[in-house]
């Protein structure tokens, strides 16, 4: 699932992405996120981890990550992630924005993350509790 802002010829388009991973039985939240730290370092150009913490959201353990990377075509990007496990499935909500715009969207991203519930579906016009 991807949600992004309208085209911006000046640079990076802010976006939210939900990814879903099937986890092996021996992989818990912390182990999964340690592996993701290594993957992000390898895959993202000029990746720099700013903060990683384990928090609780809605009674669920969550790993929150704040990081920076630079894309050659769009410039510096700041991303904030919230990762959680439900059963044997890992869910990651990633919010990415041009670094100079992060301050203006950080509270919005955080509010969305607090409301995110893996596996919860709502119909048209229904609110997720």
Secondary structure, 3 states (H helix, E strand, C coil): CEEECCCCCCCCCCEEEEEEEECCCCCCHHHHHHHHHHHHHHHCCCCEEEEEEEEEECCEEEEEEEEEEEECCCEEEEEEEEEEEECCEEEEEEEEEEHHHHHHHHHHHHHHHHHCCCCCCCCCCCCCC
